Amino acid sequence: MIAAGVLWAPGGVEQNCHLCQDPEHGPALRKQWGCDEPTEHVQLLADCIVCGGKSPTCKECKGTGKIEYFRCPNTLVTRDCIEVCRHTMLVEAGFLPVAGGVSEQAAVFIDALGIARSELAVYKKRALEKDAGK
């Protein structure tokens, strides 16, 4: 769930785990955001990395190019996802996780890096467009 991992940075998503722990407002927010069970409303809309919306038979997006998640994005993020996103930001700053060149990196990391960089590019572009529209 790389999209949720990319958005996991502070301010990336509306949902905030600290607010869900508030005794007064937390229970209502947990229900609204889908912290404990799916909601009726989409909590995260992510681009389909499986087919990019090009396959009407895609099991993930059904040809729409978008995947709808009805749970809080924070519940979808795994430790591995966070690590991939953290290392992706380090790679963009010029640091690889393992000493040496790209060929020294684990193949699974190189695959995940491509997905994470693609997701980061989408959300950076949206942020720029949002700022330009202000």
C-alpha positions in Angstrom: 0.0 0.0 0.0 2.6 2.5 -1.2 0.1 5.3 -1.8 -0.9 5.4 1.9 2.8 5.2 2.8 3.6 8.2 0.6 0.8 10.1 2.2 1.8 8.9 5.7 4.0 12.0 6.2 2.5 14.6 8.5 -0.2 16.6 6.6 -0.4 14.0 3.9 -3.8 12.8 4.8 -6.7 14.3 6.8 -6.8 11.4 9.2 -4.6 11.9 12.3 -4.1 9.1 14.8 -3.5 11.6 17.6 -6.9 13.1 17.1 -8.5 9.6 17.2 -7.1 9.1 20.7 -8.8 12.2 22.0 -11.4 11.0 24.6 -14.1 13.5 23.5 -13.9 13.5 19.7 -11.8 10.4 19.1 -14.6 7.8 18.9 -16.6 9.8 16.3 -13.5 10.4 14.2 -12.5 6.7 14.4 -16.0 5.9 13.0 -15.9 8.7 10.4 -12.4 7.8 9.1 -12.7 4.0 9.2 -10.1 3.3 11.8 -11.8 0.1 13.1 -14.0 -1.0 10.1 -14.7 0.2 6.6 -16.8 3.3 6.1 -19.5 4.1 3.5 -17.3 6.8 2.0 -13.9 6.6 0.3 -11.1 7.5 2.7 -8.3 7.3 0.1 -8.4 7.4 -3.7 -5.1 6.1 -5.2 -4.0 5.7 -8.7 -3.9 2.0 -9.9 -0.3 0.9 -10.2 -1.4 -2.5 -11.5 -2.8 -1.3 -14.9 -2.9 2.4 -14.8 -6.5 2.3 -15.7 -5.8 0.7 -19.1 -7.5 -2.7 -18.4 -11.2 -3.0 -17.9 -10.6 -6.4 -16.4 -8.2 -5.1 -13.7 -9.2 -6.7 -10.4 -7.9 -3.7 -8.5 -9.5 -0.7 -10.3 -11.9 -2.3 -12.7 -10.6 -0.1 -15.5 -11.1 3.2 -13.7 -7.4 3.8 -13.0 -8.3 4.5 -9.4 -8.5 2.3 -6.3 -10.9 3.2 -3.6 -10.1 2.5 0.1 -12.8 2.7 2.7 -10.5 2.5 5.7 -8.2 5.0 7.3 -5.0 5.2 5.3 -3.0 4.9 8.5 -4.5 1.4 9.1 -3.3 0.3 5.6 0.3 1.3 6.0 2.8 -1.4 7.0 6.2 -1.0 8.5 7.7 -2.2 5.1 5.7 0.5 3.3 7.1 3.2 5.6 10.6 1.9 5.1 10.2 2.0 1.3 9.0 5.5 1.5 11.7 6.6 3.8 14.4 5.1 1.7 12.8 6.5 -1.5 13.2 10.0 0.0 16.8 9.2 0.9 17.4 8.0 -2.7 16.0 11.2 -4.0 18.5 13.0 -1.8 21.3 10.9 -3.2 21.7 8.1 -0.6 21.2 4.4 -1.3 20.3 2.1 1.5 23.2 -0.3 0.8 26.7 0.9 0.0 27.6 0.7 -3.7 25.5 1.4 -6.7 22.1 0.4 -7.8 23.1 -3.1 -8.7 24.0 -3.7 -5.1 20.5 -3.0 -3.9 18.0 -5.7 -3.3 15.8 -6.4 -6.4 12.6 -6.1 -4.3 13.8 -2.7 -3.1 14.4 -1.5 -6.7 10.9 -2.7 -7.7 9.3 -1.0 -4.7 11.4 2.2 -5.4 9.9 2.5 -8.8 6.4 2.3 -7.4 7.1 4.7 -4.6 8.8 7.3 -6.9 5.8 7.1 -9.2 3.4 7.7 -6.4 5.5 10.5 -5.0 5.5 12.2 -8.4 1.7 12.0 -8.6 1.2 13.6 -5.2 3.9 16.2 -5.8 2.3 17.2 -9.1 -1.1 17.5 -7.3 0.4 19.6 -4.6 1.9 22.0 -7.2 -1.4 22.2 -9.1 -3.2 22.9 -5.8 -0.7 25.7 -4.9 -1.0 27.2 -8.4 -4.7 27.2 -8.2 -4.7 29.4 -5.0 
